[in-house]
Amino acid sequence: MKNYIIAIILMATLVLYAQEKEESLEHWKSKRPDGHAPISVMGDHMHNKGGWMFSYRYMYMNMEDLRRGDSDEDFADVLVPNGGDYMVTPTRMPMSMHMLGAMYATSDKITLMAMLSYLSMEMDHLTGMGGRFTTESRGFGDTKVSTLYRFFNKNKQQLHGQLGLSIPTGSIENEDVTPASNGEDVILPYPMQIGSGTFDPEIALTYLSQGDLFSFGSQLRGIFRLGKNDNDYRLGNRYTLNNWLAIKATGWLSFSARIEGVIVGEIDGDNPELNPNMVITADTDNSGGTFVNSGLGFNLYAPKGVLKDLRLGFEFATPLVQDVNAVQLKTKETVTVGLQYAF
């Protein structure tokens, strides 16, 4: 929380600096290739009154090998036969997510946003006896709705806030067969569940600045987990600070670089159906941490013609810092690609 407060102070400093600059009638513009953030960033822009936008994003994330704190860990060292604490360890977890979004501006100051998602996950495991098995989980995720409010758009700068709610439409009851379940479906551990099971408020503040060839953005975001779900736990709060810089190469192409700091809290509570000594992912001590991620990408934008106002975005992201609580799978790479169409 301390780091989150510091980030708020830094954002406020940016806002004060922007407001003190000489006023100009020239607004920050979205109708250029760098007019939107890298495709992995949500809620980065707004629309003028009556404007619509529909979007589709596909994200692939791969988690593989183990991390204890800020160091790599061998699979054998966490298993009971070798003096570890667990009967089973995960070895790899690829995850795919499809996201459909819609935005509509009721006025120049207010834009409404909604997002649906569908997730598909697999997790490969290694047992203490050397056996291997895979579990799978898929389904619709939590639904997100929010309102964006524009504080100002002048001097080629914009500041807007976001107030949203994540609605628990994603399942927390996903099951699969494991070697110890005698052919019966059993509840899967926390990372293999699709939803949070709780109503989660979300707030964000986004600052944008634009020059003739370059644009810059900074977004502070917090997701807060309230209460506990029907399985007696809640996920940890999540705080992110995203910063990106983009260069407009042509009227239809821009390149971007992004760096993101993330703080994730531990899971609070326990699902009574899960044995924390069986597998790493069923132990809530093995959740949360501090991360720094980097991303490189590009945006393609059609300023005219039959595809006018259609965008294609791509980003490849990798972690720079992974300091996890206890022992967890580590993130390798994340690829995000998406289409956005405004009218």
C-alpha positions in Angstrom: 0.0 0.0 0.0 2.9 2.3 0.7 4.2 2.0 -2.9 0.6 2.6 -4.1 0.4 5.9 -2.1 3.8 7.0 -3.6 2.5 6.3 -7.1 -0.6 8.5 -6.4 1.7 11.3 -5.3 3.8 11.0 -8.5 0.6 11.0 -10.6 -0.7 14.1 -8.8 2.6 15.9 -9.5 2.1 15.2 -13.2 -1.4 16.6 -13.1 -0.3 19.8 -11.3 2.5 20.3 -13.8 0.1 19.8 -16.7 -2.4 22.3 -15.4 0.3 25.0 -14.8 1.4 25.0 -18.5 0.1 27.8 -20.8 -3.4 26.9 -22.0 -3.9 26.0 -25.7 -6.9 25.1 -27.7 -5.0 22.1 -29.3 -6.3 18.9 -27.8 -4.7 15.5 -27.3 -5.8 13.5 -30.4 -6.8 9.9 -30.7 -7.0 9.7 -34.5 -3.4 8.8 -35.1 -1.6 5.5 -34.7 -0.2 6.4 -31.3 -3.5 7.9 -30.2 -4.2 4.7 -28.2 -1.9 3.0 -25.7 -0.2 -0.3 -26.3 -2.9 -2.9 -26.9 -2.4 -4.5 -23.4 -3.5 -1.4 -21.6 -7.2 -1.0 -20.8 -9.1 2.2 -20.3 -6.4 4.3 -21.8 -8.5 6.6 -23.9 -11.9 8.2 -24.2 -14.4 9.2 -27.0 -16.3 12.3 -27.8 -20.1 12.5 -27.4 -21.9 9.9 -29.4 -18.7 7.9 -30.2 -18.7 4.1 -30.1 -15.8 1.7 -30.1 -15.8 -2.1 -30.3 -12.7 -4.2 -29.6 -11.4 -7.7 -29.6 -8.2 -8.7 -27.9 -6.4 -12.1 -27.7 -3.8 -12.6 -24.9 -1.4 -15.6 -24.5 0.6 -15.9 -21.3 3.1 -18.7 -20.5 4.2 -19.5 -17.0 7.0 -22.1 -16.7 9.6 -23.2 -14.1 9.6 -22.2 -10.4 10.6 -19.0 -8.6 11.2 -18.7 -4.8 11.3 -15.1 -3.8 13.6 -13.4 -6.4 15.5 -16.6 -7.3 14.9 -19.6 -9.5 14.0 -22.9 -7.8 14.4 -26.5 -8.9 11.3 -28.7 -9.1 13.0 -31.4 -7.0 13.6 -29.1 -4.1 9.9 -28.5 -3.4 8.8 -32.2 -3.4 8.5 -34.3 -0.3 10.9 -37.1 -1.4 13.7 -34.5 -1.6 12.9 -32.8 1.7 10.3 -30.3 0.3 6.8 -29.6 1.5 4.6 -30.7 -1.4 3.6 -33.9 -3.0 3.1 -32.2 -6.4 4.5 -29.2 -8.2 3.3 -27.4 -11.3 5.8 -27.2 -14.1 4.1 -25.1 -16.8 0.8 -23.1 -17.2 -0.1 -21.6 -20.6 -3.2 -19.4 -20.6 -5.2 -17.9 -23.4 -7.8 -15.1 -23.0 -10.3 -13.7 -25.5 -11.7 -10.3 -24.7 -14.6 -8.4 -26.2 -15.0 -4.8 -25.3 -17.4 -1.9 -26.0 -17.2 1.8 -25.3 -19.8 4.6 -25.7 -19.5 8.3 -24.9 -22.6 9.8 -23.4 -20.9 13.2 -23.5 -17.5 14.7 -24.1 -16.8 14.2 -20.4 -18.1 10.7 -19.8 -17.4 7.4 -21.6 -19.0 4.0 -20.6 -17.0 0.8 -21.0 -17.8 -2.9 -20.7 -15.7 -6.0 -21.2 -16.4 -9.8 -21.5 -13.7 -12.5 -21.5 -13.3 -16.2 -22.1 -10.3 -18.0 -20.6 -8.6 -21.3 -21.3 -5.8 -22.7 -19.1 -3.7 -25.8 -18.7 -1.4 -26.8 -15.9 1.3 -29.5 -16.2 2.4 -31.2 -13.0 5.2 -33.3 -11.7 4.7 -35.7 -8.7 7.2 -36.7 -6.1 7.3 -40.2 -7.6 8.2 -38.8 -11.0 4.7 -39.0 -12.6 3.3 -36.3 -14.8 -0.3 -35.1 -15.5 -2.2 -32.1 -16.8 -5.4 -30.4 -15.6 -7.5 -28.0 -17.7 -9.9 -25.2 -17.0 -11.9 -22.9 -19.3 -15.0 -20.7 -19.2 -16.2 -17.1 -19.3 -14.4 -14.8 -16.9 -15.7 -12.0 -14.7 -17.5 -9.1 -16.4 -16.1 -5.6 -16.1 -18.1 -2.4 -16.4 -16.9 1.1 -15.7 -17.3 4.8 -16.3 -14.5 7.1 -17.5 -14.5 10.8 -16.7 -12.3 13.3 -18.5 -10.9 16.0 -16.2 -9.3 18.0 -19.0 -8.0 17.8 -22.6 -5.8 20.8 -23.4 -2.2 21.6 -24.2 -2.0 18.3 -26.1 -2.6 16.6 -22.7 -5.4 14.7 -21.2 -6.3 13.4 -17.8 -9.1 11.0 -17.1 -10.3 8.8 -14.2 -12.0 5.4 -14.2 -14.4 3.9 -11.7 -15.4 0.4 -12.4 -16.7 -2.9 -11.0 -15.7 -6.5 -11.7 -18.8 -8.7 -11.5 -18.2 -12.3 -10.5 -19.5 -14.1 -13.6 -16.4 -16.3 -13.8 -16.6 -19.7 -12.1 -14.6 -20.6 -8.9 -15.8 -24.2 -9.0 -13.8 -25.6 -12.0 -12.9 -29.2 -11.5 -10.8 -31.9 -13.3 -9.4 -35.4 -12.7 -6.1 -35.9 -11.0 -4.1 -39.1 -10.2 -5.2 -38.9 -6.6 -8.9 -38.4 -7.3 -9.7 -42.0 -8.4 -11.2 -40.9 -11.7 -13.5 -38.3 -10.0 -13.5 -34.6 -10.7 -12.1 -32.5 -7.9 -11.9 -28.8 -7.3 -8.9 -27.2 -8.9 -6.4 -24.9 -7.1 -6.7 -21.1 -7.1 -4.8 -20.2 -10.2 -6.9 -22.6 -12.3 -10.2 -20.9 -11.3 -11.7 -18.5 -13.9 -13.1 -15.8 -11.7 -12.6 -14.1 -8.3 -16.0 -14.9 -6.8 -16.3 -11.4 -5.4 -17.5 -8.0 -6.5 -14.3 -6.0 -7.0 -14.2 -2.2 -7.3 -11.6 -0.9 -9.7 -10.2 2.7 -10.0 -7.7 4.2 -12.3 -6.2 7.5 -13.3 -4.6 8.0 -16.7 -2.4 10.9 -17.9 -1.6 11.4 -21.6 0.7 13.8 -23.4 1.3 14.1 -27.1 3.8 15.8 -29.4 4.2 15.9 -33.1 6.1 12.5 -33.3 6.0 11.1 -29.7 3.3 10.4 -27.2 3.5 9.4 -23.5 1.1 7.8 -21.1 1.0 6.9 -17.4 -1.8 4.9 -15.7 -2.2 4.1 -12.1 -4.7 1.4 -11.3 -6.0 -0.5 -8.3 -8.3 -3.5 -8.0 -9.8 -4.1 -4.5 -11.2 -7.4 -3.4 -14.1 -7.0 -0.9 -15.4 -9.7 1.3 -14.9 -13.4 0.7 -16.4 -15.6 -2.0 -18.5 -18.7 -1.5 -15.4 -20.8 -1.1 -14.2 -18.8 1.9 -11.3 -16.8 0.3 -10.6 -13.7 -1.6 -7.9 -12.9 -4.1 -5.3 -10.2 -3.2 -5.6 -6.6 -4.1 -3.7 -5.6 -7.3 -2.0 -2.3 -7.9 -0.3 -1.4 -11.2 1.6 1.6 -12.5 1.9 1.6 -16.3 4.1 4.0 -18.3 4.5 3.9 -22.1 6.2 5.9 -24.8 5.2 5.7 -28.5 6.7 7.1 -31.6 4.6 7.9 -34.7 6.6 6.4 -37.6 4.1 7.3 -40.3 0.4 8.4 -40.4 -0.6 4.8 -40.0 2.2 3.1 -37.9 3.6 3.7 -34.4 6.0 1.8 -32.2 5.7 1.6 -28.4 7.8 0.7 -25.4 6.1 0.1 -22.0 7.2 -0.6 -18.4 4.8 -1.7 -15.7 5.2 -2.1 -12.0 2.8 -4.5 -10.2 2.0 -5.3 -6.6 -0.3 -8.3 -5.9 -1.5 -9.2 -2.4 -1.7 -12.7 -1.0 -4.9 -14.7 -1.1 -6.8 -14.3 2.1 -8.6 -17.3 3.5 -8.7 -20.9 2.3 -10.9 -23.1 0.2 -11.7 -26.0 2.7 -11.8 -28.5 -0.2 -8.1 -27.9 -1.1 -5.2 -29.5 0.7 -2.3 -27.0 0.9 0.2 -29.8 1.4 -0.7 -31.5 -1.8 0.4 -29.1 -4.5 2.1 -25.7 -4.5 -0.9 -23.9 -6.1 -3.3 -25.1 -3.3 -1.2 -23.2 -0.6 -2.3 -19.6 -0.3 1.2 -18.7 1.1 2.3 -19.2 -2.5 0.5 -16.2 -3.9 1.1 -12.5 -4.6 4.4 -10.6 -5.1 6.1 -7.7 -6.7 6.8 -7.6 -10.4 8.2 -5.3 -13.1 7.2 -6.1 -16.7 8.4 -4.6 -20.0 6.6 -4.6 -23.4 7.4 -3.7 -27.0 4.7 -3.3 -29.6 3.2 -1.5 -32.5 -0.1 0.0 -33.6 -1.5 0.1 -37.2 -4.2 2.7 -37.8 -6.3 3.3 -41.0 -6.9 7.1 -41.2 -9.0 6.8 -44.4 -10.5 4.4 -46.9 -12.8 1.5 -46.3 -11.0 0.5 -43.1 -11.0 4.1 -41.7 -10.6 4.2 -37.9 -9.7 0.5 -37.6 -6.7 -0.3 -35.5 -4.5 -3.4 -35.1 -2.3 -3.5 -32.0 0.4 -6.0 -31.1 2.7 -6.3 -28.0 5.2 -8.8 -26.7 5.9 -8.5 -23.0 8.5 -10.1 -20.7 9.2 -9.7 -17.0 12.2 -7.8 -15.7 11.7 -8.4 -12.0 9.7 -11.3 -10.3 9.8 -11.3 -6.5 7.1 -13.7 -5.5 5.8 -14.7 -2.1 7.1 -18.2 -1.2 7.3 -20.4 -4.3 5.3 -20.0 -7.5 5.5 -20.6 -11.3 7.3 -17.8 -13.0 6.0 -15.8 -16.0 8.0 -16.2 -19.2 6.2 -14.2 -22.0 2.9 -12.5 -22.7 1.7 -11.8 -26.3 -1.3 -9.5 -26.8 -2.9 -8.7 -30.2 -6.2 -6.9 -30.9 -8.5 -5.0 -33.2 -10.3 -1.8 -32.3 -12.9 -0.1 -34.4 -14.3 3.4 -33.6 -17.2 5.3 -35.2 
